[in-house]
Amino acid sequence: MLLCKIIQVGYRPGMTSRPDTAHGGQDDRPAGSGPGRNTSSSLRRALSIVMFLAEDGGHPRGPTLTDLAKGLGLSKSTVLRLLAPLRELRLVDQDAENGRYRLGPQNAFLGQVYLERLDFREAAAPHLHELVESIGETVHLVVFDPPEIVYIDKVESPQPVRMHSRIGSRQPAYCTAVGKAFLAHSSDAVVEQVIARGMPPRTPATITTAERLHAELTAVRERGYAIDDVENEEEIRCVAAPVFDHSGAVATAISVSGPASRVTRGRVTEIGELLLASTKTLSGRLAGTLPPAPAS
């Protein structure tokens, strides 16, 4: 409905403008010369203003009309015409004092509706299957319920020998790769809550002290992915990476798990990089705010 209104207000029959240099089409040609194309061009241009305002880092106080026209390669008159419906719908606001433009509050509403209706499992499913195809091991989608993690989806490895797990089951956060992926980006209070619940050894390799866990979480933040180096189950090694939401929090995490004989230490870096590429894309679907890259 919002986009229809942009088209209706943004297009006037008989209105002419210079060629659409950004998209190779023409803008608002006379009526009868292709109204579908005309409105489509106007819509693309109007939405390009919204995206420019969202992505522009060169004008921290917001761009002026001149900045917008120059950045988009359009005339000022065209930009003004396209801004009118965007301002009416509060997708764009203009500062009354300095005349600069910025995103309007309606964007927050649309973003919230999008996020509320987004199904993590549905959004992540293609990534889980792609990871299984490229790595050949079981892939899990996980959420955090401190002090534990909960498996909410999985795609089995095609290998005859694989780890046993089931959707809905829980595991401790302190000794799992997905748990560490969450804890590395959690508040100190949450980390201390997990530590206070106890860190009993589950294998000879389990991290059982607060000092070692804190050091491990620092390493997770530095490399971007977490490792369960046979710490939760005998002969099972896991690698996991977080998926961030719009607030910068970890919304969910994805892990690759398999027998240590196949998920060797030599494969960890390769698996970690594939996971990071996948979770970065999925974070983008959630409008995720990624943490800054660690200083080299």
C-alpha positions in Angstrom: 0.0 0.0 0.0 2.8 2.4 0.9 4.7 1.7 -2.4 1.5 2.1 -4.4 1.0 5.6 -2.8 4.6 6.5 -3.7 3.9 5.6 -7.3 0.6 7.5 -7.4 2.0 10.7 -5.9 5.4 10.5 -7.6 4.1 10.2 -11.1 2.2 12.9 -13.0 1.0 12.2 -16.6 2.6 14.6 -19.1 5.5 15.3 -16.8 9.0 15.1 -18.4 12.5 15.0 -17.0 16.0 14.2 -18.1 16.9 10.6 -18.8 17.3 8.1 -15.9 21.1 8.0 -16.0 21.2 5.7 -13.0 19.0 3.0 -14.5 19.1 3.4 -18.2 15.4 4.2 -18.5 13.4 7.5 -18.9 11.5 9.4 -16.2 7.9 10.3 -16.5 7.4 10.5 -20.2 4.1 11.7 -21.6 1.0 9.7 -21.0 0.5 6.9 -23.4 4.3 6.2 -23.8 4.4 3.4 -21.3 2.9 4.2 -17.9 4.2 1.0 -16.3 7.7 1.9 -17.2 7.2 5.5 -16.1 5.9 4.6 -12.6 8.6 1.9 -12.2 11.3 4.4 -12.9 9.8 6.9 -10.5 9.6 4.2 -7.8 13.2 3.1 -8.3 14.4 6.7 -8.0 12.2 7.4 -4.9 13.5 4.3 -3.2 17.1 5.2 -4.2 16.7 8.3 -2.1 15.8 6.2 0.9 18.7 3.9 0.4 21.1 6.9 -0.1 20.0 8.3 3.2 20.4 4.9 4.9 23.9 4.3 3.5 25.4 7.8 3.3 28.2 8.2 5.8 29.6 11.4 4.4 26.9 13.7 5.8 26.5 12.8 9.5 23.9 15.6 9.9 22.1 14.5 6.8 22.6 15.6 3.2 21.2 18.8 1.6 19.2 18.8 -1.5 22.4 19.6 -3.5 24.1 16.6 -1.8 21.2 14.3 -2.8 21.1 15.5 -6.3 24.8 15.1 -6.8 25.0 11.7 -5.0 22.2 10.3 -7.1 23.0 11.9 -10.4 19.6 13.6 -10.6 18.5 17.2 -11.0 17.3 19.1 -7.9 13.8 19.5 -9.4 13.6 15.7 -9.9 14.8 15.0 -6.3 12.3 17.5 -4.9 9.4 15.9 -6.8 10.4 12.4 -5.6 10.9 13.6 -2.0 7.3 14.8 -1.7 5.6 11.4 -1.4 8.5 10.1 0.8 8.0 13.0 3.2 4.2 12.6 3.1 4.7 9.0 4.2 7.3 9.9 6.8 9.9 7.7 5.1 12.0 10.9 4.8 12.1 13.9 7.1 13.6 17.3 6.6 15.1 19.3 9.4 13.1 22.6 9.8 16.2 24.6 10.8 18.9 23.5 8.4 16.9 21.9 5.6 18.9 18.7 5.6 17.2 15.3 5.0 17.2 12.2 7.1 15.3 8.9 7.3 11.8 9.3 8.8 10.2 7.2 11.6 8.1 5.1 9.2 11.3 3.2 8.4 11.5 2.0 12.0 7.9 0.8 11.8 8.5 -1.1 8.6 11.7 -2.6 10.0 10.0 -3.8 13.1 7.1 -5.4 11.2 9.7 -7.2 9.0 11.6 -8.5 12.0 8.5 -9.6 13.9 7.3 -11.6 10.9 10.7 -13.1 10.1 10.9 -16.8 10.9 14.5 -17.7 11.9 14.2 -21.3 10.8 12.8 -20.3 7.4 15.4 -17.6 6.8 18.3 -19.9 7.8 17.2 -23.1 6.1 18.9 -22.4 2.7 22.2 -21.6 4.6 22.0 -24.8 6.6 21.6 -26.9 3.5 24.4 -25.1 1.6 26.8 -25.6 4.5 26.0 -29.3 4.7 26.6 -29.6 0.9 29.9 -27.8 1.1 31.2 -29.3 4.3 29.5 -32.6 4.5 28.8 -32.5 8.3 25.7 -31.9 10.4 24.6 -28.3 10.8 22.5 -26.9 13.6 20.5 -23.7 14.2 20.5 -22.7 17.8 19.1 -20.2 20.3 20.3 -19.2 23.7 18.4 -19.8 26.9 21.0 -19.2 29.6 22.7 -21.1 30.9 21.9 -23.5 28.0 21.6 -23.5 24.3 18.6 -25.1 22.5 18.7 -26.7 19.0 15.8 -25.4 16.9 16.7 -26.9 13.5 19.2 -29.2 11.9 20.3 -30.7 8.6 21.9 -34.1 8.9 25.2 -35.0 7.4 25.1 -37.4 4.5 27.8 -39.4 6.2 26.8 -42.8 7.6 28.6 -42.0 10.9 27.5 -38.7 12.5 26.8 -37.0 15.8 23.5 -37.7 17.5 21.3 -34.7 18.3 17.6 -33.8 18.2 15.7 -30.6 17.7 14.5 -29.2 21.1 17.4 -30.7 23.1 19.6 -28.6 25.3 23.3 -28.4 26.0 25.4 -26.3 28.4 26.7 -23.0 26.9 30.1 -23.0 28.5 31.4 -26.1 26.7 29.7 -25.9 23.2 30.8 -23.9 20.2 27.3 -22.3 19.8 27.2 -21.5 23.5 30.6 -19.7 23.3 29.4 -17.8 20.2 26.5 -16.4 22.3 28.6 -15.8 25.4 31.3 -14.0 23.5 28.8 -11.2 22.7 26.7 -11.4 25.9 26.9 -9.0 28.9 29.2 -9.7 31.8 26.1 -10.5 33.9 25.0 -13.3 31.6 28.5 -14.8 31.4 28.8 -14.7 35.2 25.4 -16.4 35.5 26.5 -19.2 33.3 29.8 -19.6 35.3 27.9 -19.5 38.6 25.7 -22.5 37.5 28.9 -24.6 37.4 31.3 -25.8 34.8 31.8 -29.5 35.4 34.0 -31.5 33.0 32.1 -33.3 30.3 35.3 -34.6 28.6 39.0 -34.3 29.5 39.2 -31.2 27.3 36.3 -29.3 28.9 37.1 -25.7 30.0 36.2 -25.7 33.7 37.5 -22.4 35.1 36.2 -18.8 34.7 39.7 -17.6 33.7 40.0 -20.0 30.8 36.5 -19.4 29.7 37.0 -15.6 29.6 40.2 -16.1 27.6 38.3 -18.4 25.2 35.5 -15.8 24.7 38.1 -13.2 23.9 39.5 -15.5 21.2 36.0 -16.1 19.8 35.5 -12.3 19.4 38.9 -12.0 17.7 38.4 -14.7 15.1 34.7 -14.4 14.7 33.8 -18.0 15.3 33.8 -20.4 18.2 35.2 -23.9 18.6 34.2 -26.8 20.7 37.4 -28.8 20.7 35.9 -32.1 21.9 34.8 -30.3 25.0 31.1 -31.4 25.2 31.1 -34.9 23.7 33.8 -37.4 23.3 35.2 -37.5 19.7 32.9 -34.7 18.5 34.3 -31.4 17.3 32.1 -28.3 16.5 32.6 -24.9 15.0 29.9 -22.2 15.3 29.3 -18.6 14.3 26.8 -16.0 15.6 24.0 -14.3 13.7 23.4 -10.7 14.8 20.1 -8.8 14.9 19.4 -5.1 14.4 20.4 -4.3 18.0 23.8 -5.9 17.7 22.8 -8.9 19.9 23.2 -12.5 18.8 19.8 -13.6 17.6 20.8 -17.2 16.8 23.9 -19.2 15.9 24.8 -21.9 13.4 27.2 -24.8 14.1 28.9 -27.5 12.1 29.5 -30.7 14.1 31.0 -34.0 13.3 33.4 -36.7 14.4 36.8 -35.4 15.3 38.3 -37.7 12.8 36.6 -35.8 10.0 36.2 -32.3 11.6 39.9 -32.2 12.2 41.8 -29.2 13.7 43.2 -28.7 10.3 39.7 -28.1 8.9 38.6 -25.7 11.6 39.7 -22.5 9.9 38.1 -23.5 6.5 34.8 -24.4 8.3 35.0 -21.2 10.3 35.4 -19.0 7.2 32.5 -20.7 5.5 30.3 -20.3 8.6 31.2 -16.6 8.8 30.3 -16.0 5.2 26.9 -17.7 5.8 26.1 -16.0 9.1 27.1 -12.6 7.7 24.5 -13.0 4.9 21.9 -14.2 7.3 22.6 -11.3 9.7 22.0 -9.0 6.7 18.5 -10.5 6.4 17.9 -9.6 10.0 19.2 -6.0 9.4 22.0 -7.2 11.8 24.6 -4.9 13.2 27.9 -6.7 13.0 30.6 -6.0 15.7 33.6 -4.0 14.6 36.5 -6.0 13.2 39.2 -6.5 15.9 42.3 -4.4 15.8 45.1 -6.2 14.0 
